[in-house]
Amino acid sequence: MIKIVKLTILVALFFSGSQAIHAQETKPIGFFLKDSVKIGEPVPFIFSYKDKKNRSVIFPDSLYNFAPFELVSKEYFNTQSDDINSIDSAVYYLTTFEIDTVQRLSLPVFLITESDSIPNFSLMDSIILDQVVTQMPDSVNMEENSYYRPVSLQFNYPYFIIALVVLGVLAIIVLVVWGKDIRKKIKLYRLKKGLEKFNAGFDQQIDALSNDTTKANIEKTLKYWKSYMEGLENLPFTKLTTKEIVLLMQSSSLDETLKSIDKNIYSKATVSALQNDFEFLKDYTQDRYNHISEVIKNA
């Protein structure tokens, strides 16, 4: 095929050279290598131009609109020059999906000047569409094919890496500009959820005391409160005695309440005021939560 194309170009240029004697501006030569084409079938289009030596010209490339055809591929040949003229040539492999019986094409060569480029079009050439189906039947029997053909998927690594870089840069910008506020909001959100969970569990513990006032149950409820306070205050409440907790928190009301609960655990005296004591611990916890939340907001 390549040999046939080259031979065709040489013959075309031979005749164009004889015509150029009688013309001031030589037109490009463009023609189809076949007389007819089927829909979707590639067909070669020969394109060549003979001009003065060392004159800059540009051939159409993949960005050019070849309508009604579409470019499949192209092949350029080395410039052939003598003392006066230069010959440039190319083969464009085109395909069409239009249904017109006769389809035409003319391509330009662009002559480069100091400030612009001037298109110089070849004469129009035509090709006949070979219509395989000349008449559509009223109904078509479709052949069912449920055979599965696996298709390999290619992961787009360049776009993935670019996306990671962009996300990384955005994350750094967000952390630098709003990082402090974001950390505050996250901490406050966790504190709020922790308090809600504590209140729900502590209410259940207090309700259970109304039916079971055994020392083990009282101690279990007190330990539940200490466990939450340990996370809230970042102090080892579960390992501290009542006296040590009071010294750290500096609250006389807390002192009286914890001592009352201790009496119910360790003394043989009758259990009393347990509901009030634990309700106080709940209110005290709420006050400490409010205080710590304000500290975080104003940090």
Secondary structure, DSSP 8 states (H G I E B T S, - for coil): -HHHHHHHHHHHHHHHHHHHTT-SS---EEEESSSEE-TT--EEEEEEEEEETT--EE---TTS--TTEEEEEEEEEEEEE-SSEEEEEEEEEEEE----SEEEE--EEEEE-SS-EEEEE---EEEEE--S--S--S------------------HHHHHHHHHHHHHHHHHHHHHHHHHHHHHHHHHHHHHHHHHHHHHHHHHHHHHTT---HHHHHHHHHHHHHHHHHHHTS-GGGS-HHHHHHHHT-HHHHHHHHHHHHHHH--S---SHHHHHHHHHHHHHHHHHHHHHHHHT-
